[in-house]
Amino acid sequence: MPGEKKAQAPVRPAPVERSREAAFFDVDNTLMKGASLFHVARKMYERKAFTLRDAAGFAWKHLAFLLRGENLEDVHSIQASALSLAAGILTVDVATVGHEVYDEFIESRIWPGTKALAEQHLRIGRRVWLVTATPIEIASVISERLGLTGALGTVGEIVDGTYTGRLVGEILHGQAKADAVAELAEREGLDLRQCWAYSDSHNDIPLLTLVGHPVAINPDVRLRAHANANNWPIYDFRAGRRAATLGLKAATVGGVLYGLWRGYTRIRR
């Protein structure tokens, strides 16, 4: 009819270009509760890769990690132990163990809140990487199972399909994490001012200050103070914080010992 206006389709905003944006997540105590490497060691012990005494040493280091948070000395001590025990282990065995460890131990220990943050980044088109001192083989399994973009982790030297017990480069920890992310950003064309980083540890302040959007998750005392001083967002997914966490830590002591005992009895059968 004359003068009748035709209905017009609503104008939709053009999709935001996010190819230069990414998010980087630490693993231990940030994405998951505790240290991922401990569960790898426990599984390798069940496969008779090393002794009960070696496994007990890992258990106590993991307990210290849960009680006081990430400590540079602890990280290097755990990694040194892992490297010495890894010498002679086949890479194919570690790949298999990685998936078993994820299914049996890691999946149930992932913080739902942190997982939701990673998924939100993916939904709006940002790439998401794990950045961790954990061996790259394990970090890659976690990344794959969560549907993330990829992972940066500590790399062990491999000769003829077997680990030598030496590192390629250095442990991906502290400043090394920041350096690895800076290299990745250059290679992938990322604008770090438009990127996010998440961690629980003050040791990762170099990484957090590298990006435009640093976030503290389950922070240790020093990171919490730094985050507050710099107005960084803080998320704490530890239920009940102090009171409930004390009960969790107490239960962990029994859990560690029980886990070792169960593994020992299975092997003795």
Beta strands, then each sheet from edge to edge (+ up, - down):
strand 1: 22-25
strand 2: 127-135
strand 3: 150-159
strand 4: 162-168
strand 5: 196-199
strand 6: 213-217
strand 7: 234-235
sheet 1: 4+ 3- 2- 1- 5- 6- 7-
end
